[in-house]
Amino acid sequence: MAEQDTLNVKVVGPTPTWPNKLLKKNYEVFEHTADIGLRVRGKDLQELFVNAGLAIFQISSRKQFTKSKIHANIQIKLKAENLENLFVDWLNELLSLSQAKGLIFHGIKIQSLVENSLEAVAVGSDIANYKVNTEIKAATYHELKINHDEQGYQAEVILDV
Amino acid sequence: MFNAQDVPLEKIDDVRWRIPKSFKPGMRVPGLIYADEKLLKDIRRDKALEQVANVAFLPGIVNASLAMPDIHWGYGFPIGGVATTDIEAGGVVSPGGVGFDINCGVRLVKTNLQYDDIKEKIKDLTYALFSDVPAGVGTKGDIRVTAKEEKQILVKGSKWAVEQGFGTEEDLECTEENGAIEGANPEAVSERAYERGRAQAGTLGSGNHFLEVQVIDQLYSRDLCDEFGLDVGQVMVMIHSGSRGFGYQICEDYVKSMMPSLTKYGINIPDRQLVCAPVNSPEAKLYLGAMRCAANYAWNNRQCLMHLARQTFERVLGTSWQKMGMQLIYDVAHNIAKIEKYEVEGKMKLLCVHRKGATRAFGPGNPALPERYKQTGQPVIIPGDMGRNSYLLVGTKKAEEETFGSTCHGAGRVKSRTASARSTDLHTLLKELESQGIIVKASGRATVVEEAPAAYKDVNDVVNVVHNAGLAKRVCRMRPVGVIKG
């Protein structure tokens, strides 16, 4: 259980093998004077949350080394007043856990997403294996948009960097 | 699509512009922008002015929603804004009005070294500072603190560092609030914030944070420079950093937990990121208790960083920091909410002053100043970008009368990080800076191109406006020679 001691997190089983690819077409960065705007898409709400969660790490870090074998699967449970708040809470929880535990998340499995409640497992590897270019402080509510049409869901969020 | 040109502006004089209250129904006061024609062109390029108007919705806001010449588009509040609320009249405090990086701020250290004496050693010094001062994203510091020590830091601020031998009593005297604001409540801090903060004590961070070796290149007031013991060619050290992940978590926790306050207290605001609660409410008291913990964390952090810089100077130049005269001139916060007393319509009132990208600028004689600055006024430190200048100014009585003792905080961004990175070639930029005698060491390529001088307004223009408006008085100007970025 050395890993658990080092990370002080609840490790729930081995690194999962579910496919969790973030496709380029599913996210883009847009201009904001001081911060970063992120636009994310998903065919459904679950995929939107997965893609947004992966995108914040994809735009800020790059895997460069294999110095450390430390990894952890972290269970996340959130409840919010509405969908917009849940979306911001979700990104902030991932950013906060990333910094507190020294992990970069590269895999996400949504276990349930109903009535503004979320249960998910996030898979992270030791930050030592990554070159982190940008420190994202938090996701904000400013000009937050979540829309959906027959194509699926799209969200826009401003990240404070 | 919103057009920034649509925000109506009435010219008051060459450096003051008003957004009338009639611009948006719900504005309780007008907006007041300090800028000249040149800076206004940049300001109008994004949504900063609309944000100034949004802040005017805050319950209890007094006089005007103020914006300094370095104002730019933030997330909710504009960066470079001052929002002051009347506590007795139900005035609010907003975590977004302070921001994620609580007590982000700057300190300026003087030396008795002349540039010519260390010209040949600037490269060694910059590289040594880069290796000794932990910088970059998620960096862990060499100054390790236990959970118990972290709690002490939240109450003691810089005094904790001084007790460890990382500085002197004089350093505390030369720090806003003596490096520890009263009313910090460690019980109001979440476990997660403790966890995020613990690893990062004594680290610089990334983004626009920096440590610079600078040289004074212009004096504006011989008398004031004599008071501060400053002259042309003198080597200075400037440190820009904040409360790191600890502060981010506190802001995040309270932006989230204050959401129900909007309904509870019947508050109407145009942007959720402006979420707030009356200063006297239990919700606000908890936030202020936690925010002050982060402020103290940040002051301690900058004290530790200065200690590391002093040690590096000792190692590279082979003499003690005392012999090199490395005295702290001052340390100021530029993201903070303070409870201060001002006269409003002939009555003394207790107000909550949000400075979000704004610096306190108390004038001569203010009781909050240490004896040594009672005559001069409070030192105000304005960092610029890595290729141009930074300034030392002093606060004024006029700032106390007009802007609740506040002035600008820096150059202010004009280009987004992505646009700056796109239009900047790293090697060309580094060569160009080196040809100007500026050595840059950064942990990431991205930071340098995102923070390129062209991404910022010219700090000289910004400082001209606050000087001409009387919100601070120029003392001297510095130029960078060694830059450490995260």
Interface residues (C-beta under 8 A of the other chain):
Chain A: N8 V29 E31 H32 T33 A34 D35 I36 S60 E81 N85 D89 N92 S96 Q99 A100 K101 G102 I127 K131 V132 N133 T134 E135 K137 A138 T140 Y141 H142 E143 L144 I158 D160 V161
Chain B: R45 D46 A48 H72 W73 G74 Y75 G76 I79 G96 G99 F100 D101 G136 V137 G138 R192 E195 R196 A199 G205 S206 G207 G245 Y248 Q249 C251 E252 V255 K256 M259 P260 D271 R272 Q273 V275 R413 V414 K415 S416 R417 T418 A419 G444 R445 A446 T447 E450 G486
